[in-house]
Amino acid sequence: MKINAMVTTPEKDFQKQTLNLAEPKAGEVLVRLVATGVCHTDATVLDKTIPVPYPVVLGHEGSGIVEKVGENVSTVKQGDHVVLGFAYCNTCDNCLEGNAGGCENMIPLNFGGKNQSGVTPLTTEDNQDVSLFFGQSSFATYTTVAENNVVKVDKDVDLRYLGPFGCGIMTGSGTVLNSIKPEPGNGLVVFGTGAVGLSGMLAAKIAGCYPIIAVDIHDSRLELAKELGATHTINSKNENPVERIKEITGKGAHYSFETTGVPEVTLAALRCLRVKGTCATVAVGKRDLTFNVFNDIVANALTLQGVIEGDAVPQLIIPKLVTFYKNGQFPIEKLVKFYELEDVAQAFTDSANGSAIKPILIIDKEYKA
């Protein structure tokens, strides 16, 4: 079938093109996309931090409506509302142990340009391959995905807001709820109050953490963090965050959550911890980090933990997040700014300069919640 998509090449970040999309085969689902989030991971492809085969259709926070299912698909049917998650193999040791976020085939399946069958469902009108991204390529009007890429959600929830639950919000909340697993009363510091950091902060509030400290360089974001549940905020341009965190907590924080990828921030996220504290990081950055293993890790028995996709299984965590949203515990509407698909470049610009916390592209303008 013919679809419209924003195609990325080495020469041009985004160009609207008509592409061919393969019909769903056995175990696959065709989804009409309603909206999709814009995520920092997409930006790391644009700046060449993460290599992918070109041309490619980016986008990996899609939400939409099932148009058609292939043979042997049992979890969704035509007309179901779905959120699209990351691609995982479901056969490696980590997947079988319930940690899809640690899938041993995560990199090739999400960044290699092809699905688990070794093909891409996307081609140009002259039948040249176009790479699949994160198993979904949601900067498009339709997508054909594997069954385990789709998560059924309640039809009474506005699909325009739900796409980021498939990556950014899942990553932030899952890092806290699945990886850190704080006890009530544990202190947690979030470094970087973008969508991922704020999602982790909201999860920390649900988990009963205290204090919950937000660190950023933008006063407007810190004000929003306080509105959403931060007990303390620190503008690290104006004061030393490590000193201030130890002043607030006495001994240092039990946990820190680092989302920026800036080496100096990662060091601060380690040095603000109490003895036996844990720093979890999800960041993608270009610059190397240098630290002294004894002074910065061993001397205080600290843990530096890397987390992918919030250590989450999308089919388990996304329905929980939707419930939190319906209950008012995840007010994503306060983070969101809507754009049209054709304005995707502006959405990335606004995300980079801080004027939009979570840009969402509206693809189906006729969708009614």
N, C-alpha and C positions, 0 to 999 in steps of 0.2 A: 504494500500500500504506500501511497505518497504521504509524506508528512513535512511539516516545516520545522526547521531546527536552526539554532545558532551554532555555527561550526567554527572551531578554533584551528588555526594553522600557524606555522612558524612566522608567517608574514603579517597575520591579522588576528587580533584577539577574538573578534566575533564578526561573523558575516551570516546573515540570514540566507538559508538555502533550502531548496526542496530536495529531500532525500527519499530513498526507498527504505522501507522498514519491513523486515520479514514477518510473516504470519507466525503465531505461536506454535511451536512444535510440542511434542510430549513433554510434560513437566514445565511448560512455560505459560506466561500470562501476558495478554495485551492490555495495556492500561492507557486510557485517555487522561492525559495530565490536566489537572486543574490549576496547580500552582507548584512552585519549587523554591526552596530557600537558596540563598547565595552564601556559601561557606568559605572559610579561610583556606580549606584544602583545595578548592577550585583555584584560588589565587596563587597557591604554590605551584600550580601547573603553569599559570601565565608567566610567573617570574622565573621559571625553569628550575625551581628548587627540587621539584619532583618531576622526573621525566616520564612522558607518556608518548606513545606513537601518534604522530599526526597524519592526517587531520583527525580531530576528535570532537565529539559533542560532550561538553562538560555538564555538570549538574548532578547532584546526588542527594538531594533532600526533597524528592518529589512526593506529591499526593495526588490522587486521582480516583477514577472510577473504572472498574474492570469492564472491558469491552468484549473480551473473548478469552476462553481458556483452552489450552491444548489437552491432549489425552492425559489421563492419570493425575490431573490436578484435583485435589480434594478439599483444600482449605479455603478456597474462594470460588465464587461463581460470578457470572455476568451481572452487573449492576451493583456489586459490592463496592463500598468505599474503602480505599486502602492507602496506607503510607508505605513508601519504598525505603528499605534499609540497604545496608551494604551487602556486597556479595561474599558468601562464605561457602566452603565446599561441602560441609556436613558429613565428611567422611574421615578427616584427620583425627588424631588423638584428642587435640584440644576441643574440636567441635563435638566429638562424641562424649567428652567430659562436661559439656554444657558451657564451654567458653568460646562462642563463635567469634568474639572480638579478638581472640588469640589464634584464629585460624592460621594454620601453617601455610596456606595458599593465599593469604590475604593480599600480598603485593601483586602477584600475577593476576588474580581475579579482579582486582579493583583498579589497577594501574596498567595492566598489560594490553588492554584494548580489545580483549576477546572474552567470551563467556566460558563456562566450564566445559562446553563442547568444543572449544577451540576455534570458534567463529564469532564474527560480529553480525548482529542483525541489521546493521546500518550500511548502506552503500550510496554512492552518488548516483545521479541519473545515468551516468555512463558506466555504472557497475564497478566503481572503485571502492575499496573498503574504507569505511570511516570508523574510527575506534570507538568502542563502548567504554564508558567511564563508570566505575563503581557498580557495574552490572546494570546500570539504568539510564545514564545519559538523559537527565531530565530537563535540560534546556531545549525542549522539543514539545510538539503537540501530542505525540504518542510515544510509547516505548514498549518493547517486548522484553520481558525479564523472566528470570527463573522463579519458580514458585516460592523458594525461600527468601526471595527479595521482597515479597509483598506481605503486609500485615493488615488484616482486616480490622477496621475501626467502626465505631458507632456512626450511623447515618445522621444522628441528630447533632453532630459536632461539625462546625464550619471547616471544610477541608482546606480552605485558603491558609489557615493558621498551622496546619498539622505537619507539613513537610519537614520542618526542622527537627521534629521529634525523631526523624530517621537518622540524624547524624549529630548536629551540634548540641541539641538539647539532651539527646541520649548520651553523648560523650560526657557532658558536664555532670549530669545527674548520676549517670552510671559510675563515674569515677568516685563519687562520694558514696553512693549506696552499695555498689558492688565491690569496689576495690578498697577504699579506705575503711568503710564500715565503722564509722565513729560510734562511740557510746554516747548516750545523752549526757550533756555537760562537758564533753570534750571541746576544746577550742579549735577552731579551723580558720585559716586565713586564705582568702582567694586573691591571687595576684593576676589582675586583668579582669575587668568587668565588662567584657563583651558577652555575647550570647552564651558561650560555653562556660565562662566563669560565673555569670549570673545564674545559670542553670545549676551549677554545682552549689552555689550559695543557697538557692531555693531548696535543694535537696538536703543541705546541711540544716536548714530550718526545720524541715520535716523530720530529720533524724534527731532533733533536740539538741544541737550543738550550742555551746556558749563558751566564750564569745564567738561571734561570727564577724570577722574583720575583712573588709574589702580594701584592696590597694589598687590604685590606678593613678594616671596623670591627668585625667579629665574630670573636673569638678561636676559636670553635668551627669556623668555616669555614676559618680560616687553618690550624688543625691538620689538617683534612681535606686542604687544598691541599698541605701538606707531606707527608702520607701518600701523596698521588697523584703527587708528583713535583716540587713546588716546591723549589728549592734554598735560597730565602730567603723569609721572610714579613715583612710590615710592617703593623702596626695603625696606620692613619693618624690615629686619635684620640690616640695616645700619642706619635708622633714624626712629623717632617716627612718625607713620602715622597720628595720630590725630593732632599733632602739625603742621605737614607739610600741611595737608589738610586745616587747619584753616588759615595757612599762605597764601595758594594759593587762598582760597575763601573769606577770610575776616571774614565772620560770621559763616562759616561751610557750608557743602553741603546741598542742598535740599533733596537729596536722597542718600542712599547707598544700594548696592546689595551684600549680603554676601553669598558666595558659598562654604566655606571651612568646616564648622562644628566645627572649633576650637574655644573653648569658648573665649580665649583672642582676637581672631579676631572679633568675634561677638560683644564684648564690644567695640572694636575700631570702628566698623561700626556704633554703636549707638553714641559713644562719639564724632564722627567727624561731627555730624549733627548740623545744625542751629536750632533755635526754630521752632517748628512745623514740623520738618523734619521727614522723614519716612525711616526706615530700612526694606528692604524686604529680607527674607532669604529662601533658598531652600535646605539648607544643611542637611545632615544626619551625625551625629557624635555620638561617643560612650560616650564622657565625658559630665557631667552635667555643666550647666552654672549658676553661682551665680551672682546676681546683686541686687543693692538696688533700689527698685521700685520708690521711690521718687527721689533720686539723678539721676538715669540713665534714667528714663522715664517721670515721672510726672513733675519734675521741669522745663523741657523745652518742655513739651507737645508733646513728641515724640510718634511715632507709630512704634511698632515692628510687622511686618506682615509676617506670614508664607504663602508660596505660593506652590501649588502643580501643576506640569505640566504646569506652566506658565498661570494658569487660562484660559486654551485654549480649544477650540473645535478643534480637529485635522483636521476635514474636512474644517474648515474655515482658520486656520492659516497656515497649510502646503502649500497649493497653493500660499499663499502670500510669504512665505519664498522661495519657488522655483522661483517665479518671482524676488525676491530680488537677488537670486543667479544668475539667468540669466542676470540680469542687472549689475552684478559685485558688488552689495552692500553687499553680504554675500559670500566672497571668501573662502569657506570652504576648498578648495584645499590647502590652506596655513596652515590648522590645522591638516591635515590628514596624517596618515601613514598606508599603507596597509600590511595585513598579510594574510596567508592562514588559513583556519578554523582549521587545525591541530595545528597551532601555537598560539592558543588562550591563553594558559598560558603565553607565552612570551609577548603577547599584554597587558595582565593585569600587568605584571611586569614592562613593559616600561611605562604604564600609571601611575603606582604608583611612579616610580622614576623620572617622569617628562620628560623622553626622547621622549615620544609620547603624544601629546595633545589629539588627537582623533584617537585611533586605529580603523580601519575598517577591518573586516574579509571578504575576497573575497571567496564566496561559489561556485558560478558558474564561473569557470575559462574560459569557452568558450563564455561568454557574450561579445558582442561587442556593444559599445555605438553608 
